[in-house]
Structure formats: C-alpha cells, structure tokens
Amino acid sequence: MSDSTIHPSAVIEPGAQIGAGCTIGPFCHVGPDVVLGEGSVLKSHVVLTGDTVIGPKATIYSFACVGEVPQDLKFQGERTRLEIGARARIREHVTINTGTAGGGALTRIGDDCLLMAGCHIAHDVHVGDRVIVVNNAALAGHCVLEDDVIIGGLSGVHQFVRIGRGAIIGAVTMVTNDVIPFGLVQAPRGVLDGLNLVGLKRRGVGRADITALRAAFQMLAQGEGTFQERARRMGAESDSEYVAQIVEFVTGASDRSFLTPGQG
C-alpha cells in the first residue's frame, strides 16, 4: 500500500495487495485475494472481491461490483478467477463475475477497455483490448469479444457467442450467433447489415483493404455454397490481411452458428 491514499471508511481485508499510488475512496471493500495495480483509483462504494487481478491505472466508479461469484446454478463454490488488464475504466453499477470450472475457471478482460454504467460481464467471458461495452449491455457466459469491438447500449449477447475483431453491435440488439470481424450488426434480433466502415476508417485501414473487405462481404452474401465454403473461397481470391482475418474466424472452432448477411 506504499504511497496509496485510503479513506478511513474503506475496508481492505488482510491479504489484499494494493499497488503503489492507488486512491481508494469512502466505503469501498477490497477482498483478501484481490490484487489492485499501481496508480488505480476506486471511487466510493466499490466492491472488489474474489480471486481478482486488476492491472495498473484502472479507474472504477461508485457501486461497481467486480469479482463476485458467477450467476450460474452449476457453480459450486470452486475457486475461479478474474483478470482485468491495464487502464480499465469501469463505470457505475457494472458487475463482472469470475469464471466457472466448466468454462475454464477464468473471466478475462484486456487492456484499455471501457465498461459503461450498468453493463454486465458474465462468467468465463474473454474480452480483448480496447473494447467498449455501452450502458446496460450484457454479455452472457462464455462469450468471446476480440479486440476493438463495440457493444451498443441495452444490447444482449447470447452465451458462447464470438464477436470478431473490430465489429460493432448497434443499440438494443440481441446477438444470438457469431459475428464476423469488422461486421456491423443491428436491429432487435441482430442482423449482419454490412461492415463497420466508420471503425475501419478511424483506425486508418487503407482504401485497398476496405475495397477487398467490401468484395468479400458481397461474396459472403451472394456466393454459392455454404457460409464456410464461401469464406474459404474468398480467402483464396484475396491477399488482404483483413479478409484473411474473416476467413480464420469463420473457419475456427465455435459453439454457435453465424450471423450471415441479411439474416438474423
């Protein structure tokens, strides 16, 4: 706790590891198995519990509950874990659960993620870097979100769904199947409605790669054969690394089917 500022009303249980330069506000509760990275800030009334490791320079806002046990009836009290990367911003009333034995015993969130007020990250979810989950969205158990994904407000992601790198989910959307990298999903029942062109341009993706992605999406939408067959064929016909990421995602292991262009 060297050089940390801890309010007198905060409860830091014996065994908790508090990094240098942290600020812990009034009425926070930090459990005995928590590791809080240096330079982190807990506003008032934050609960950190469980076998939880949080990277440096996190900011966690009032009434967030991080590291509590899963909301899973199969959970029998086994020791499971939560890992959160550097520079997390976890807003008010966010809930994040540890893993379950059946799901690998680990919930993991990458670096530079923004979890807005009221959102929920369930057990065994794996979230990449620079992911944004907007207010009151929920990720069910075992979901995988790759880097640079955005989940719109009030949206829900079904258990075991994978969402590929750079995809964006519109507000008030239910996502029940896997979403290809750079995909744009919207409508109440989650329709793959195009590419996240705004996100691609903001990240500086070149015109040639965006053109290749447009052509690939058209092949996925209108080509012959199964969705996986179309993906493999477009990979053979394109040398774009971005198209290759879609092919790798579609041909990878999954517990769900895919959202396909124009279909929920």
Residue pairs with C-beta under 8 A, 6 or more apart in sequence:
1 12
1 18
1 22
2 20
3 20
3 21
4 18
4 19
4 20
4 21
4 22
4 23
4 24
5 22
5 23
5 24
6 12
6 18
6 22
6 23
6 24
7 24
7 25
7 26
7 27
7 28
7 44
9 26
9 27
10 24
10 25
10 26
10 27
10 28
10 29
10 30
10 42
11 28
11 29
11 30
12 18
12 24
12 30
13 29
13 30
13 31
13 32
14 32
15 32
15 33
16 30
16 31
16 32
16 33
16 34
16 35
16 36
17 34
17 35
17 36
18 24
18 30
18 36
19 35
19 36
19 37
19 38
19 39
19 40
19 56
20 38
20 39
21 38
21 39
22 36
22 38
22 39
22 40
22 41
22 42
23 40
23 41
23 42
24 30
24 42
24 46
25 41
25 42
25 43
25 44
25 45
25 46
26 44
26 45
27 44
27 45
28 42
28 44
28 45
28 46
28 47
28 48
29 46
29 47
29 48
29 49
30 36
30 42
30 48
30 49
31 48
31 49
31 50
31 52
31 67
33 49
33 50
33 51
33 52
34 48
34 49
34 50
34 52
34 53
34 54
34 67
35 52
35 53
35 54
36 42
36 48
36 54
36 58
37 53
37 54
37 55
37 56
37 57
37 58
37 86
38 56
38 57
39 56
39 57
40 54
40 56
40 57
40 58
40 59
40 60
41 58
41 59
41 60
42 48
42 60
43 59
43 60
43 61
43 62
44 62
45 62
45 63
46 60
46 61
46 62
46 63
46 64
46 66
47 64
47 65
47 66
47 67
47 68
48 54
48 60
48 66
48 67
49 65
49 66
49 67
49 68
50 67
50 68
50 69
50 80
50 81
50 82
50 98
51 67
51 79
51 80
51 81
51 82
51 98
52 66
52 67
52 81
52 82
52 83
52 84
52 98
53 81
53 82
53 83
53 84
54 60
54 66
54 84
54 88
55 84
55 85
55 86
55 87
55 88
55 111
56 86
56 87
57 86
57 87
58 84
58 86
58 87
58 88
58 89
58 90
59 88
59 89
59 90
60 66
60 88
60 90
61 90
61 91
61 92
61 94
61 117
62 92
63 92
63 93
64 90
64 91
64 92
64 93
64 94
64 95
64 96
65 94
65 95
65 96
66 82
66 84
66 90
66 94
66 95
66 96
67 82
67 96
67 97
67 98
68 95
68 96
68 97
68 98
69 75
69 77
69 97
69 98
70 80
70 97
70 98
70 99
70 100
70 122
70 123
70 124
70 141
71 97
71 122
71 123
72 100
72 122
72 123
72 141
74 100
74 102
75 100
75 123
76 101
78 100
78 101
78 105
79 105
80 98
80 99
80 100
80 101
80 105
80 106
80 107
80 123
81 98
81 99
81 105
81 106
81 107
82 96
82 97
82 98
82 99
82 106
82 107
82 108
82 109
83 106
83 107
83 108
83 109
84 90
84 96
84 108
84 109
84 113
85 109
85 110
85 111
85 112
85 113
85 129
86 111
86 112
87 111
87 112
88 109
88 111
88 112
88 113
88 115
89 113
89 114
89 115
90 96
90 115
91 114
91 115
91 116
91 117
91 118
91 119
91 135
92 117
92 118
93 117
93 118
94 115
94 116
94 117
94 118
94 119
94 120
94 121
95 120
95 121
96 107
96 109
96 115
96 120
96 121
97 107
97 121
97 122
97 123
98 105
98 106
98 107
98 123
99 105
99 106
99 107
99 123
99 124
100 123
100 124
100 141
103 123
103 124
103 141
103 142
104 124
105 124
106 124
106 126
107 121
107 122
107 123
107 124
107 125
107 126
108 125
108 126
108 127
109 115
109 121
109 125
109 127
109 131
110 127
110 128
110 129
110 130
110 131
110 147
111 129
111 130
112 129
112 130
113 127
113 129
113 130
113 131
113 132
113 133
114 131
114 132
114 133
115 121
115 133
116 132
116 133
116 134
116 135
116 137
116 153
117 135
117 136
118 135
118 136
119 133
119 134
119 135
119 136
119 137
119 138
119 139
119 151
120 137
120 138
120 139
121 127
121 133
121 139
122 138
122 139
122 140
122 141
122 143
122 159
123 141
123 142
124 141
124 142
125 139
125 140
125 141
125 142
125 143
125 144
125 145
126 143
126 144
126 145
127 139
127 145
127 149
128 145
128 146
128 147
128 148
128 149
128 165
129 147
129 148
130 147
130 148
131 145
131 147
131 148
131 149
131 150
131 151
132 149
132 150
132 151
133 139
133 151
134 150
134 151
134 152
134 153
134 155
134 171
135 153
135 154
136 153
136 154
137 151
137 152
137 153
137 154
137 155
137 156
137 157
138 155
138 156
138 157
139 145
139 151
139 157
140 156
140 157
140 158
140 159
140 160
140 161
141 159
141 160
142 159
142 160
142 255
143 157
143 158
143 159
143 160
143 161
143 162
143 163
144 161
144 162
144 163
145 151
145 157
145 162
145 163
146 162
146 163
146 164
146 165
146 166
146 167
146 181
147 165
147 166
148 165
148 166
148 199
148 203
149 163
149 164
149 165
149 166
149 167
149 168
149 169
150 167
150 168
150 169
150 199
151 157
151 163
151 169
152 168
152 169
152 170
152 171
152 172
152 173
152 186
153 171
153 172
154 171
154 172
155 169
155 170
155 171
155 172
155 173
155 174
155 175
156 173
156 174
156 175
157 163
157 169
157 175
158 174
158 175
158 176
158 177
158 256
160 254
160 255
160 256
161 175
161 176
161 177
161 178
161 179
161 256
162 178
162 179
162 249
162 254
162 256
163 169
163 175
163 178
163 179
164 178
164 179
164 180
164 181
164 182
164 183
164 245
164 246
164 249
165 181
165 182
165 245
165 249
166 181
166 182
166 196
166 199
166 200
166 203
167 179
167 180
167 181
167 182
167 183
167 184
167 185
167 196
168 183
168 184
168 185
168 196
168 198
168 199
169 175
169 179
169 185
169 186
169 190
170 184
170 185
170 186
170 187
172 188
173 185
173 186
173 187
173 188
173 189
173 190
174 188
174 189
174 190
175 185
175 190
175 259
176 189
176 190
176 256
176 264
177 190
177 256
177 257
177 258
177 259
178 249
178 254
178 256
178 257
178 258
178 259
179 185
179 192
179 258
179 259
180 192
180 220
180 246
180 249
180 250
180 258
180 259
181 242
181 245
181 246
181 249
182 195
182 196
182 199
182 200
182 213
182 242
182 245
182 246
183 192
183 194
183 195
183 196
183 259
184 192
184 193
184 194
184 195
184 196
184 197
185 191
185 192
185 193
185 259
186 193
187 193
187 264
189 264
190 259
190 264
191 259
191 262
191 263
191 264
192 259
192 260
192 261
192 262
192 263
193 261
193 262
194 217
194 261
195 213
195 214
195 217
197 210
200 209
200 210
200 213
201 210
205 242
208 240
209 240
209 241
209 242
209 243
212 238
212 240
212 242
212 243
213 240
213 242
213 243
213 246
215 234
215 238
216 234
216 238
216 240
216 243
216 246
217 261
219 230
219 233
219 234
219 237
220 227
220 230
220 231
220 234
220 260
220 261
221 260
221 261
221 262
223 230
223 233
223 234
224 230
225 233
227 250
227 258
227 260
228 250
228 251
231 246
231 247
231 250
231 251
232 247
232 251
234 243
234 246
234 247
235 243
235 244
235 246
235 247
238 244
250 258
